[in-house]
């Protein structure tokens, strides 16, 4: 009987401490915060902030298929500013695989010419480098307007 009680206590302690470790390691909130910073930096035309979120080997794939590296992408944002945002009820999915995370969700880009915002399905790839999450890639796919 004593062995059973000790065994149950051990399992409970292991389960509780393991749950705490899993909770402490969950990066979803951190990634959502960084993603909001990314869109704010783009919207504010703050290229220093955009650059700080991107890894040096960043790859950007535009909806039209153009592929850019980090410096080309930042130059493109400077030349063609926009407001980037998500709807308040946007469903964003995050999958974490060790030090790699994939974030998928809708995003709107509004150009300053006053045209309608364009909605994209965006896949953002994050890599934890030196203890900080950096964006290593992004791919945009246009979402057709609903009729």
Secondary structure, DSSP 8 states (H G I E B T S, - for coil): -HHHHHHHHHHHHHHHHHHHHHHHH--HHHHHHHHHHHHHHHHTT-HHHHHHHEEEEEEEE-TTS-EEEHHHHHHHHHHS-EEEE--TT---EEEEETTEEEEEEEEEEEETT----EEEEEEEEEEEETTEEEEEEEEEEE-----
